Amino acid sequence: MTIRLDGQVAIVTGAGQGLGRAHALALAQRGASVVVNDLSDASGRSPNAESVVAEIVKTGGKAMPHGADVADCAQVEGMVRQAVDEWGRVDILINNAGILRDKTFHKMSMDDFRLVIDVHLMGSAYCTKAVWEIMREQSYGRVVFTTSSSGLYGNFGQANYGAAKMALVGLMNTLHLEGAKYNIRVNCLAPAAGTAMTDGLFPEGVYKLLSPESVSPGVVFLVGPDAPSRMILCAGGGSFAVYKGFETEGVCLLPDNLNAEGIAAASAEIGDEKDMQDFTGGFEQTTKFARKGAAKLGIDLTSQVHEGNRQ
């Protein structure tokens, strides 16, 4: 089934070039009206955003530029108000804007650590907060956070970037739960692409293969009417995969081995991947540990667990 976004309004941050530009063009091609956000220059204009808007309009689409700094909550709120004033709603938010300040942690200033957190994490939170009530009221919304393999797996010299990107997974997990009854679906994209941010990191052939345009179909999928929620979609070079965080079944050390030595002795069994689970909420872990402890001690916790699920 063809995914169409006619009549929908999308905001794409950091959309003046690279991945954001490709996302904005892809959404416009599917019928969405697009706010193309890219940080304004000293003159107050955003030439890159204006260029992308011109591309969209030339092909018959609808778009407007906006130069909001995503790390400035007031500017973000102004951008969202402008979108609503122009088109009456906001259906899609692609949190793509980002920066790099790479250094090994022992050389990294805390100012650079904070700056990356402010843009990636707080910028995404500000943008999402600004559209959240709109999406709740219209009982429809699609939000995509841009995470990274640097957060999921780590990357040398990117402590700030990796921390921010993994934090977005935690934000997604909770907003997925809070948005479910309002038909707000929240996902993460983990892209691998040759962009200005990754220039020089890949050999030329790899850089060309990992085009931004090869990633953007994943964004269209994540914001469609039948989109999933709480998915971490990894994308690059036309290939797609899903990252999942599993937890081993684990071992209860009650009543006699609840100490560091007991954990060390049971570490292989604790890490055994048999019966691993993909939890959909934090309370499921709590329930598992309570169940295992109760079984060891011969306690019936059925009523208490049910009571906890109602809270």
Secondary structure as the mmCIF struct_conf table of DSSP 4:
data_model
#
loop_
_struct_conf.conf_type_id
_struct_conf.id
_struct_conf.beg_label_comp_id
_struct_conf.beg_label_asym_id
_struct_conf.beg_label_seq_id
_struct_conf.end_label_comp_id
_struct_conf.end_label_asym_id
_struct_conf.end_label_seq_id
TURN_TY1_P TURN_TY1_P1 ASP A 6 GLY A 7
STRN STRN1 VAL A 9 VAL A 12
TURN_TY1_P TURN_TY1_P2 THR A 13 GLY A 14
BEND BEND1 GLY A 16 GLN A 17
HELX_RH_AL_P HELX_RH_AL_P1 GLY A 18 GLN A 29
TURN_TY1_P TURN_TY1_P3 ARG A 30 GLY A 31
STRN STRN2 SER A 33 ASN A 37
TURN_TY1_P TURN_TY1_P4 ALA A 42 SER A 43
BEND BEND2 GLY A 44 GLY A 44
HELX_RH_AL_P HELX_RH_AL_P2 PRO A 47 LYS A 58
TURN_TY1_P TURN_TY1_P5 THR A 59 GLY A 60
STRN STRN3 ALA A 63 HIS A 66
TURN_TY1_P TURN_TY1_P6 VAL A 70 ALA A 71
HELX_RH_AL_P HELX_RH_AL_P3 CYS A 73 TRP A 87
BEND BEND3 GLY A 88 GLY A 88
STRN STRN4 ILE A 92 ASN A 95
STRN STRN5 LYS A 103 LYS A 103
TURN_TY1_P TURN_TY1_P7 PHE A 105 LYS A 107
HELX_RH_AL_P HELX_RH_AL_P4 MET A 110 ILE A 117
HELX_RH_PI_P HELX_RH_PI_P1 ASP A 118 MET A 122
HELX_RH_AL_P HELX_RH_AL_P5 GLY A 123 GLN A 138
TURN_TY1_P TURN_TY1_P8 SER A 139 SER A 139
STRN STRN6 GLY A 141 THR A 146
HELX_RH_AL_P HELX_RH_AL_P6 SER A 149 LEU A 152
TURN_TY1_P TURN_TY1_P9 TYR A 153 TYR A 153
TURN_TY1_P TURN_TY1_P10 PHE A 156 GLY A 157
STRN STRN7 GLN A 158 GLN A 158
HELX_RH_AL_P HELX_RH_AL_P7 ALA A 159 GLY A 179
HELX_RH_3T_P HELX_RH_3T_P1 ALA A 180 TYR A 182
TURN_TY1_P TURN_TY1_P11 ASN A 183 ASN A 183
STRN STRN8 ILE A 184 PRO A 191
BEND BEND4 THR A 195 THR A 195
TURN_TY1_P TURN_TY1_P12 ALA A 196 LEU A 201
BEND BEND5 PHE A 202 PHE A 202
HELX_RH_AL_P HELX_RH_AL_P8 GLU A 204 LEU A 209
BEND BEND6 LEU A 210 LEU A 210
HELX_RH_3T_P HELX_RH_3T_P2 PRO A 212 SER A 214
TURN_TY1_P TURN_TY1_P13 VAL A 215 VAL A 215
HELX_RH_AL_P HELX_RH_AL_P9 SER A 216 VAL A 223
BEND BEND7 GLY A 224 GLY A 224
TURN_TY1_P TURN_TY1_P14 PRO A 225 ASP A 226
BEND BEND8 SER A 229 ARG A 230
STRN STRN9 ILE A 232 GLY A 236
TURN_TY1_P TURN_TY1_P15 GLY A 237 GLY A 238
STRN STRN10 SER A 239 TYR A 243
STRN STRN11 GLU A 247 GLU A 247
TURN_TY1_P TURN_TY1_P16 LEU A 254 ASP A 256
BEND BEND9 ASN A 259 ASN A 259
HELX_RH_AL_P HELX_RH_AL_P10 ALA A 260 ALA A 265
TURN_TY1_P TURN_TY1_P17 ALA A 266 ALA A 266
HELX_RH_AL_P HELX_RH_AL_P11 SER A 267 ILE A 270
TURN_TY1_P TURN_TY1_P18 GLY A 271 GLY A 271
TURN_TY1_P TURN_TY1_P19 LYS A 274 ASP A 275
STRN STRN12 GLN A 277 GLN A 277
BEND BEND10 THR A 280 GLY A 281
HELX_RH_AL_P HELX_RH_AL_P12 GLY A 282 LEU A 297
TURN_TY1_P TURN_TY1_P20 GLY A 298 GLY A 298
HELX_RH_AL_P HELX_RH_AL_P13 THR A 302 ARG A 310
#
